[in-house]
Amino acid sequence: MDVIFQRRSIRRFTKEKVSDEAVRKLLKAAMAAPSAGNQQPWEFIVIRDKATFARIMEFHPYSTPLKEADLAIVVCGNTVGEKHPGFWVQDCSAATQNILLEAQHLGLGAVWLGVYPREDRVKGVKAIFNLPDTVIPLAIVAIGYPAEQKEPVDRFDPVKVHYEKW
C-alpha cells in the first residue's frame, strides 16, 4: 500500500541514467496488469533518444517533463484480433498504472502523459513511430530519477462513496 500512496506525478528529473534492468522491471510490471479476457493488447515503445523527445514536445502541450527524463515508455493498444473491442483502453491504462507503481517502488519518478483520445496527439505519436493503423498510442510515461520530492496526498473522499444505491 505504501507504493500506492507515495506515488506522485514527478515532472523534474536528475541526469542519472535508468538501468536497462530497471526498464525490464517496469515492462514486466506493465505486462502483469489485468486485461479483458486476458487478451493483453498492449505494445510498448521504449525511448531514450532526446531528438525523439523534442519531436513529441512539438505537438504534445504537456510533454515538457521529457526535457529532463532519461527515458519514456509509449503504451499502445493493438486492436488486431480484439476479442473484446474497445477494452484495450482499460487494459493499457492498467498497464500504465503498473509502470507508475513500479517506478515508485524502484525509487524512480514518473508521470503519465495522456495521448488517447486526443486525435492530434495520437496522429503525432503514430507519425513519429510509424505505427500501423491497428496500434493506438494511449500514453507516454516520462521516467527518471526524481529531482523533486512530493509528499503523499490523502485523496480519500467519503462523499464519493455510495453503498447499494446512488
C-alpha positions in Angstrom: 0.0 0.0 0.0 2.9 2.4 0.7 3.8 2.5 -3.0 0.2 3.4 -4.0 0.0 6.2 -1.5 3.6 7.5 -2.1 3.2 7.6 -5.9 3.1 11.1 -7.2 3.5 12.6 -10.7 7.1 13.6 -11.0 7.9 16.1 -13.7 11.5 17.0 -12.9 14.4 14.6 -13.1 18.1 14.3 -12.4 20.7 13.4 -15.0 21.2 9.9 -13.5 20.6 7.1 -16.0 18.0 4.4 -15.5 19.4 1.0 -15.9 18.3 -1.5 -18.6 17.3 -3.9 -15.7 15.0 -1.2 -14.2 13.4 -0.7 -17.6 12.9 -4.5 -17.8 11.2 -4.4 -14.4 8.9 -1.6 -15.5 7.9 -3.5 -18.5 7.3 -6.7 -16.5 5.1 -4.8 -14.2 3.2 -3.3 -17.1 2.6 -6.8 -18.6 1.4 -8.1 -15.2 -1.7 -5.9 -15.5 -5.2 -7.5 -15.8 -6.8 -7.4 -19.2 -10.3 -8.2 -20.6 -10.3 -11.9 -21.4 -6.6 -12.0 -20.7 -6.2 -10.5 -24.2 -3.1 -8.4 -23.2 -3.4 -6.0 -26.1 -0.5 -3.8 -25.1 2.6 -2.9 -27.0 5.4 -0.7 -25.6 8.0 1.6 -27.2 11.0 2.4 -25.0 12.6 5.8 -26.0 15.8 7.3 -24.8 16.6 9.5 -27.8 16.4 13.2 -26.9 15.6 14.1 -30.5 12.5 11.9 -30.3 11.5 13.6 -27.1 11.9 17.0 -28.8 9.6 15.8 -31.7 6.9 14.8 -29.2 7.2 18.1 -27.4 6.4 19.9 -30.7 2.7 18.6 -30.6 2.1 17.4 -27.1 1.4 20.5 -24.9 2.0 18.7 -21.6 5.2 16.8 -22.5 7.8 19.2 -21.1 8.9 16.6 -18.5 10.6 14.8 -21.4 13.2 17.6 -21.4 14.8 16.1 -18.3 13.5 12.5 -18.4 16.1 9.7 -19.0 13.6 7.6 -20.8 9.9 7.3 -21.8 7.7 4.4 -22.5 4.9 4.7 -25.0 2.0 2.4 -24.1 -0.1 1.4 -27.1 -3.1 -0.8 -27.7 -3.0 -3.3 -30.5 -6.5 -3.9 -31.8 -5.6 -6.8 -34.1 -7.8 -9.8 -33.2 -9.7 -8.0 -30.5 -11.9 -10.4 -28.6 -13.4 -7.6 -26.5 -13.4 -4.4 -28.8 -12.6 -1.2 -27.0 -11.4 -2.7 -23.8 -7.8 -2.0 -24.9 -8.2 1.4 -23.3 -8.8 -0.1 -19.8 -6.2 -2.8 -20.3 -3.5 -0.4 -21.3 -4.5 2.1 -18.6 -3.9 -0.7 -16.0 -0.5 -1.4 -17.6 0.3 2.3 -17.4 -0.6 2.4 -13.8 1.6 -0.6 -13.1 4.5 1.2 -14.7 3.9 4.2 -12.4 3.8 2.0 -9.3 6.9 0.0 -10.2 8.7 3.3 -10.9 7.9 4.4 -7.4 9.0 1.0 -6.0 12.3 1.3 -7.8 13.0 4.8 -6.5 12.3 6.4 -9.8 10.0 9.3 -10.7 7.4 9.1 -13.5 4.5 11.0 -15.0 1.6 9.8 -17.2 1.4 12.0 -20.4 -2.0 11.3 -21.9 -2.2 10.7 -25.7 -5.5 8.9 -26.5 -8.3 10.1 -27.2 -6.7 13.4 -28.3 -6.6 12.9 -32.1 -3.7 15.4 -32.6 -1.6 13.6 -30.1 -2.5 10.2 -31.5 -1.6 11.3 -35.0 1.7 12.8 -33.8 2.8 9.7 -32.0 1.7 7.4 -34.9 3.7 9.5 -37.3 6.9 9.5 -35.2 6.9 5.8 -34.7 5.3 4.7 -38.0 2.6 2.8 -36.1 0.2 0.6 -38.1 -3.5 1.6 -38.2 -4.3 -1.2 -35.7 -1.9 0.2 -33.0 -3.2 3.2 -31.0 -1.0 5.1 -28.5 -2.7 5.6 -25.2 0.0 7.3 -23.1 3.6 8.3 -22.8 5.3 7.7 -19.4 8.2 10.0 -18.7 10.7 8.3 -16.3 13.9 9.2 -14.5 15.3 9.7 -11.1 13.3 12.4 -9.3 14.7 15.9 -8.9 11.7 16.9 -6.8 10.0 15.4 -3.8 6.3 15.4 -3.2 4.6 14.4 0.0 1.9 11.7 -0.2 -1.6 13.1 -0.5 -4.7 11.5 1.0 -7.4 11.8 -1.7 -9.9 9.6 0.1 -13.3 11.4 -0.1 -16.2 9.5 1.6 -18.7 11.8 -0.3 -17.8 9.9 -3.4 -18.7 6.5 -1.9 -22.2 5.1 -2.4 -23.5 2.0 -0.8 -26.1 -0.2 -2.6 -27.5 2.8 -4.5 -26.7 6.4 -5.5 
